Amino acid sequence: MGTAVSVTSADEILSTGDIISKDETDYTVSVKGDVDGDGKITTTDFLRIKHYLISGGATADGSFANADM
């Protein structure tokens, strides 16, 4: 996570964890619902949330902060 990006068009997909720089300030992108960090909300995100809930909330990373919708 934490990939620096340069957005050159409106067609580019920003993913959770990407870093946008503006006026020498860095901003980390957080796409709500995008648990796996691919920039899209898909069934994979749903399945990861489902597994998280069934397992009692055990996770090794902070990706579930984006699950808060």
C-alpha positions in Angstrom: 0.0 0.0 0.0 1.0 3.6 -0.3 1.7 3.9 -4.0 2.4 7.4 -5.2 0.3 8.3 -8.2 0.1 11.0 -10.8 -3.4 11.5 -12.1 -3.4 12.7 -15.7 -7.0 12.0 -16.7 -10.4 11.4 -15.2 -10.4 7.8 -16.5 -7.7 6.6 -14.1 -8.8 4.5 -11.1 -7.5 5.6 -7.7 -7.2 2.7 -5.2 -7.2 2.6 -1.5 -3.7 3.4 -0.2 -2.7 5.5 -3.2 -1.0 8.7 -2.3 -1.9 12.0 -4.0 0.4 15.0 -3.7 -0.9 18.5 -4.0 1.1 21.7 -3.1 3.8 19.6 -1.3 1.1 17.9 0.9 0.5 14.1 0.6 -3.1 12.7 0.9 -3.8 9.0 1.2 -6.8 7.7 -0.7 -9.5 5.7 1.1 -12.2 4.3 -1.1 -15.1 3.4 1.2 -16.1 -0.2 0.6 -12.9 -1.1 -1.2 -11.5 -3.6 1.3 -9.0 -5.2 -1.1 -7.5 -2.0 -2.4 -8.2 -2.4 -6.1 -10.1 0.8 -6.4 -13.5 -0.9 -7.1 -16.2 -2.2 -4.8 -16.8 -5.8 -5.9 -17.9 -9.2 -4.6 -14.4 -9.8 -3.4 -14.8 -6.9 -1.0 -18.1 -8.4 0.2 -16.5 -11.8 0.7 -13.6 -10.4 2.7 -16.0 -8.5 4.9 -18.1 -11.6 5.4 -15.0 -13.7 6.3 -14.0 -10.9 8.7 -17.4 -11.0 10.5 -17.5 -14.8 10.6 -14.0 -15.1 12.0 -14.8 -12.7 14.9 -13.0 -9.7 13.5 -9.5 -11.1 13.1 -7.4 -9.2 10.6 -3.6 -8.6 10.2 -3.9 -5.3 8.3 -6.0 -2.1 8.4 -7.9 -2.7 5.2 -11.2 -3.0 7.0 -11.2 0.7 7.9 -12.5 1.1 4.4 -15.4 -1.3 5.0 -17.2 1.4 7.0 -20.0 2.5 4.7 
